[in-house]
């Protein structure tokens, strides 16, 4: 699992997923492709849940979630308490999702982003470390609301 990236999509993002799987492998990553295997209509929540589980159970260190807009699958992934999925469309948000939020899944909208921008976002996401420090407590509250305090 040292460098395994899980990836899943719906039918609308199948072609983007296929391109990204090839590119990730070319750049030296092990890829866990969770489907789908073609453009037949599927429900994005099913694939979002599969992706969240793969990251939560340690089969992958990070995940990439894709659907037409990125919105639906990101909501599905974030239903898992161990998932921190950030929907992004540009590099700064991808970097900050890791640096400040320790996001372990990135979501992209296939109908809204091109392949080169997707690659740039994923590169920033994979290469950016979590800053820790003041962000660690906030990150912990994302998965465990009992840590939250009443706002002052």
Order of alpha helices (4+ residues) and beta strands (2+ residues): beta-alpha-beta-alpha-beta-alpha-beta-alpha-beta-alpha-alpha
